[in-house]
Amino acid sequence: MPRTLDPELRRALAERVRYCQEMGVYDFYRREGAGVETLSLTSQLELREEMAARKSAVAAPGVLGDLVTIASNPERGIADPAAALKLIREDLGECTRCKLHQGRNQIVFGVGNPHAELMFVGEGPGADEDAQGEPFVGRAGQLLNNMIKAMGLRREDVYIANIVKCRPPGNRQPERDECETCSPFLMRQIAAIKPKVMVALGATAAKNLLAINAPMMELRGRWYDFKPAGSDPSWLGARLAVTYHPAFLLRDPRQKGEAWKDLQMVMKYLGIEPPKKPNE
C-alpha cells in the first residue's frame, strides 16, 4: 500500500516542486522501478494545498530522490505566438530568480512582431531600457533602428529581446548564472515566435546562444542552425548570424561596414532588397 510521507519529507518535496515551477517546469512523473513508493491520495491533496498559490500538475510523484521532472510550458500547443508570448510573460511574473532583480526598475521582456521572420537578441537592458521597460531604446537602440531601416524593414517588423531581462548593475556584463536563469524564458520566446533568422548582437549574446567561446572575428560571417529544445517538431528552427552590438559600433564606428556585411548576409537569406537611394 502507498504510504504517507512524513511531514519533513513532504515539505522538502513541496519546496522542490516550487523551485521547479519557478524555473518554468510544471509537469512531473516518477521513474518506475524497485523501491519507488507513491504518495497516498491524502498526501497528494496536502501537497497541492501547500502549493495552492501556484500552478501545479502533479501526477503521483515518488519520494524526493526519485522525482524526475520534464519541462512543460503553459504556452505549449498554442498556435498564436502573441498569446504564447503573453503566457510566457505572465509566467515570468515579477521575477526574483537571480540577483539582477535587486536593482532593476522594470523587467525588459521583449518587443516587436510576434510573427517576425527576423529576431535580434542583445546582451541586456541599459539605463534607458530599464526605465522604459523596452529593449534597445537608448543610443544603441537608435542605431539598431537605423540598421533595421537600412535593411528595408521597420522596428515593428522584427522582434527584439536580450539574453537577460533585468539591467546588470553599472551595465556590467551579465554573469553566467544570471544568463542561465533567464535563458529558459528566452528559449520559450524564440520557440513561440519561430523566427526564420536570428541575429546575435555582440559576443555575450552569441556565446550564450551558441555555447561557443570564440572571438567575434571567428563567430561572424557564417550561419549557425538554432532550435531551442522542446520546440514544435514541425518548425525546422532558425538560422543564426552574429554581428557587432550597436553599443560597440558607437564606440568604434569603423566596424559599421563589417556589421553591414553581416546584415547583407541576413537580407540575402530572407530575400530582402535594400531600399534604393533617392538618386538611384
Secondary structure, 3 states (H helix, E strand, C coil): CCECCCHHHHHHHHHHHHHHHHCCCCEEEECCCCCCCCECHHHHHHHHHHCCCCCCECCCCCCHHHEEEECCCCCCCCCCHHHHHHHHHHHHCCCCCCHHHHHCCCCCCCEECCCCCEEEEECCCCHHHHHHCCCCCCHHHHHHHHHHHHCCCCHHHCEEEECCCCCCHHHCCCCHHHHHHHHHHHHHHHHHHCCCEEEEECHHHHHHHHCCCCCHHHHCCCCEEECCCCCCCCCCCEEEEEECCHHHHHHCHHHHHHHHHHHHHHHHHHCCCCCCCCCC
